[in-house]
Amino acid sequence: MATRHLLGDLASAFSAASPDLKVDVVSMGGVEAAKQVAAGEPFDAVVLASGAIERLITQGHVVAGSRVDIVKSPMAVAIRAGSPRPAIDSEEAVRQAVLAAARIGYSTGPSGDHLVALLERWGIAADVKDRLVQARPGIPVASLVASGEVIVGFQQLSELLNVDGVEVLGLLPEAIQGTTTFAGGVARASTQAERVRELLAFMASPAAAAIKRQHGMEPVK
């Protein structure tokens, strides 16, 4: 879900340059996407966190050797617009912001896993356990923040940008940043493997860099 808007724009840019090939993007939570690809649903390409792509390759559902790293997506912190702004300029400041928050939103994806690992590292997992609110698969943390269901939310920056009622405080400090690399691969079910490779190569090319930055992400190279 973190890449849904980006992929739509990249697909449009690719189709503009290759008018003989129309690209349809279907977005869903990463867990569901992996399940559908593993079930042999007729997708040509799949884009997921790199670890999920590697698992699909190992299982034989994505063609070995077809992985292409597309974009790096950093984590950010957000609050409801107009709420008090906690400091997040250091690891300790973020820890204190979490401890002070009545409800903390996080995702089912890589950013959620990273936050849980931080809570364990800080020794506060038990203290905040009852205040954690995990967004349902396919639901952005930003929606929890905007509705007031949580006080502070952690997710990829791309998921938090340009959402009404949500104010992005900034990226996590470098010392605790949890950047996710999203990669694409050719689905085993595809009958157009070479065209998929063209699409993925375009998505990873310098020509796509500006589009990625517009969505709060960075090229891999």
N, C-alpha and C positions, 0 to 999 in steps of 0.2 A: 504493500500500500504506500510505502514511503516514496516509491518511484512512479506512482500512477500518472501524475501530471507530467513529469519529465518524459516518460515513455511515450505519452500521447504526442508531445511536441517533437520528440525525436522521430517518431514514426511519420508524422506529417512532413518533416523536413526530408526524410529519406524518400517518401513517396513523391515529393515535389521534384527531386533529382532523378527518380526512377519511376516515371509515370505509368510504366507497364505493370507495376507491382503495388497493389493496395495492401496496406498493413492494418489489421484490426487488433487493437489492444484490449484485452480483457483483464481487469484488475480485481484482485481479491486478496484476502489475508495470505501471508506466506505459507502457513501450515496447510490451508486448503489448496493453494496452488500446487504445492508439492504432492499432495494426495492425488489430485487430478492427473498430474503428469505421470505419477507412478501407476495410476489406473489405466493409462493408455489413452486418455482423452486426446482427441485430434488437434493438439497444438503443434505448431511448427517450432516455436522458440519458447524458452522460459527464462525469466529474469528473476533472480532471488538473491538473498545474501550468499556470499561465496561459499560458505560452509554448507548451505543447503544444496547448492549446485553440485558440490563435490560429493555429497551423499547420494544424489540422484545419479551421478556418473558411476559411482561404486556399485549402485544397485542395478545399473544397466538401463536406466530410464532416460538418461541424457547421453548423447554420443561422446565417447571418450575422445579427448583431444579437441573438443569443440568449445571449451570454456573460453570466454572472453571477458576480462574485467572491464566494466563500463564506467563506474563512477564511485567516488568516495563520499559518504554521507556522514557528517559529524553530528553529535548529539547536542541538544540545546535545552534550556530551561525556560518554562513559560508560566505566567500567572494570568488570572482574569484581569482584563483591562480595568484600570482604576484601583486595583488592590495595592497594598503596601509592597514595595519592592525590596526583597531581601538581597543582601550582597551575595554574589557568586564568583568573586574574583580570585578565590583561592580554594583549595581542597577543604580546608577547615570551614570556610564560609559556607560552602555548599552543604557540608555536614550539619552545620548549625541551622541552616535553612530547612533541611529535612526534619531535624529534631523539633523545630518550632511549628511545622505545618500540621494542621489538624487532619488533612487528608492529602495523600500523595498519589498522583496518577502515573502509571507506567504501562508499557505495552507488552504484548505477547511475543514480540520479535526480539531481535538482537539487542536493541536499546534497553528493553526490559531486563534481559538477562544481565546486561552490564550493570544496571542500577542495583539489582539484587546482589551481585558480586561486591559492589561497593559497600552496600549496607553490611554485608558479612565482614568485609575487611575493616570497616570502621567499628565493628562490635556493637552495632545498634539494631541489627535485624529483628531481634526479639522485642525491642522497645517500640518499634514502629510497625510491627506486623499487622496490628489491628487497624492501622491508619492507611494501609496500602490499598489502592483501588486499581485493579488491572482492567484495562480496556478490553472489551470482547474482541475476538479476532475480526479484523477488517474494520474496526472502529478506531479512528485516530484519537490519541490522548487529548488533542486540542478540543474535541467536542466535550470532554469531561471538564476541561478547564473553563470553557466558555459558559457551560451550564451552571458552574459553581459546585459541581459534584466533587471536585478536588480543588485544593488551594494552590498547589504547585504541580506542574507536569513535566515529565522527562521523556523526550523522544527525539528522533532525528529532526534537525532544523527544518527540512523540507516539509514535514508534516505539521509544523507549527506556524509557518509563514502565512500571511494574508488570510487569517481566519478571523472573522468578526468576533469581537469580545475577548480576543486573546492578545496578550502582550508578551513578546519574546524578550527575556532578560538578557540573553546572550548564550554563547557556546559554553559548554563545560570547560574549565581550565585545562590546559594541555596535560597536566599531571594526571588527570583522571578522565581525559577524553576517551570516548568509546566510538571511534569511527568505524562504520560498517562499509565494507566493499561489496557493492552489488555487481553480480556477474551474470552473463547470459550464456546459454548453451543451446545446441540443436536437440530438440526432443526426439526420442527414438521413433515416435509415431510419425514424424514429418516425412512427407514425400517430396519436399523441396529443399533439401539440405544445403545445396549450393547457394540458393537465394537467401536462405537464413544466414549463412556465413557472411554474405554481402551486407545484410542488414546489421548484424552484430559488429562487423568491421567498421561500418559507418558510425554506429553508436559509440565506438571506442576511439574514433578518429579526432584529430584536432578540430575538424569542422564542426564538431558537436560541443566544443568546450564552452562557448558563450551560452548556449541553451542550458547547460548544466549549472553554470554559475547563477543564472536567473532563478533557478530553483533551489538555491542554497546548498549546492553540492559542488564538488571539484572533480576534474578529470583525474584518472588514475595515474597518468603519466604527464 
